[in-house]
Amino acid sequence: MFPADVLDDAKRLIDSLKVKRRTLATAESCTGGLIAAALTEIPGASDVFYGGFVTYSNDAKAQMIGVERTLIDNHGAVSEAVAHAMADGAVRTTGADLAISVTGIAGPGGGSSHKPVGLVYIAVASVFDAPRVERHTFGDAGRQEVRLASLRAALRLLEEAVK
């Protein structure tokens, strides 16, 4: 289902989480659960993967993981602030040690000059370290490619956070 490099990255992440005895949750928007799906392709992921949220709508972000509506209203769902709040909300809601969040514009529509198609924010929140947020511009490469690039970037960021 996933490319070999994605499965290799997911396995390496699961193994690192096991060694560090850390648990993980996900809060996904434009990836629609791809991160959770990639992680659960790995046997034994249930030892460290708590679960995930697909918070595609703004209401879901607010109701499921506690993202403040004013944050969404003031910054937009696709923003550094909301990505950070999504990851933080997933940690707070689940009690996991860390969480990854992704929010972006996969296309083909929905972009603007200020927030173009392919703009994605990925955040990690952790009970051990300061939060991190990355801004990516994958370009108008097509919906599937933007989502796959977001998945790869999220797995890489998680692996860095676990080290």
Secondary structure, 3 states (H helix, E strand, C coil): CCCHHHHHHHHHHHHHHHHHCCCEEEEECCCCCHHHHHHHCCCCHHHCEEEEEECCCHHHHHHHHCCCHHHHHHHCCCCHHHHHHHHHHHHHHHCCCEEEEEEECCCCCCCCCCCCCCEEEEEEEECCCCCEEEEEECCCCCHHHHHHHHHHHHHHHHHHHHC
